[in-house]
Amino acid sequence: MFIGKLTLVFGIFILQGFRSSNTNTLTIKITNLQHSHGVVEIGLYEKGDCFPTPGKQFKKGRATINGNTATYKFKGLKDGDYAIAAYHDENGDKYCNKNLFGVPTEAFAFSNNIRPFLSPPKFKSCRFWVTGNRTLSIKMVY
């Protein structure tokens, strides 16, 4: 009886290990771009306390613009919840330019198409779940 239970416990741990080793591809499709100057910088966040701080993202990508769309793939992601913050780096300076009041002067976008008002959105409102390959479409705000 004890050996059977012990085998069951070890079996669960082994299966958990196999399940957590699965990796996924997340395709981000940014739409509503007004022109093809510059690139779209995309930050992928996995922790709420880092979102949407530049430089604290889990992974980042740079997508070229084709027409009014930019697409980027994040590969090797484990199952979990994530959030996206992106901006249209029109002048190519690798920074989201802002005015004197801290309001972005370059277009931006967040997952779940959240439109912030007076402050950046919270991770909780932008998060989404990845369990397998997934495509996420986000609309740029100008």
GIJOHU-V440736 format. One record per pair of residues at least 4 apart in sequence whose C-alpha atoms are under 7 Angstrom apart, sorted by the first residue. I is the first residue (numbers start at 0). J is the second residue. Records with the same first field share a line. If there is no record, write none. Layout:
# GIJOHU-V440736
I: J + J
This chain:
# GIJOHU-V440736
0: 4
1: 5
2: 6
3: 7
4: 8
5: 9
6: 10
7: 11
8: 12
9: 13
10: 14
11: 15
12: 16
13: 17
14: 18
15: 19
16: 20
17: 21
19: 77
21: 77
22: 75 + 76 + 77
23: 74 + 75 + 76 + 77 + 131 + 132
24: 72 + 73 + 74 + 75 + 76 + 132 + 133
25: 72 + 73 + 74 + 132 + 133 + 134
26: 71 + 72 + 73 + 133 + 134 + 135
27: 70 + 71 + 72 + 134 + 135 + 136
28: 68 + 69 + 70 + 71 + 135 + 136 + 137
29: 68 + 69 + 70 + 136 + 137 + 138 + 139
30: 67 + 68 + 69 + 137 + 138 + 139
31: 67 + 68 + 138 + 139
32: 67 + 68 + 139
33: 67
34: 67
35: 64 + 65 + 66 + 67
36: 89
37: 88 + 89 + 90 + 91
38: 61 + 62 + 63 + 64 + 87 + 88 + 89 + 91
39: 61 + 62 + 63 + 69 + 85 + 86 + 87 + 88
40: 60 + 61 + 62 + 85 + 86 + 87 + 88
41: 59 + 60 + 61 + 83 + 84 + 85 + 86
42: 56 + 58 + 59 + 60 + 83 + 84 + 85
43: 56 + 57 + 58 + 59 + 81 + 82 + 83 + 84
44: 50 + 56 + 57 + 58 + 81 + 82 + 83
45: 57 + 80 + 81 + 82
46: 50
47: 122
49: 55 + 56
50: 122
51: 84
60: 71
62: 69 + 70 + 71
63: 69
64: 68 + 69
65: 69
78: 129 + 130
79: 128 + 129 + 130
80: 126 + 127 + 128 + 129
81: 126 + 127 + 128
82: 110 + 122 + 125 + 126 + 127
83: 109 + 110
84: 108 + 109 + 110
85: 107 + 108 + 109
86: 95 + 105 + 106 + 107 + 108
87: 105 + 106 + 107
88: 92 + 93 + 94 + 95 + 105
89: 105
95: 103 + 105
96: 103 + 104 + 105
97: 101 + 102 + 103 + 104
98: 102 + 103 + 104
106: 139 + 140 + 141
107: 139 + 140 + 141
108: 112 + 137 + 138 + 139 + 140
109: 113 + 125 + 137
110: 125 + 126 + 137
111: 125 + 137
112: 137 + 138
113: 125
115: 119 + 120
120: 124
121: 125
122: 126
129: 133
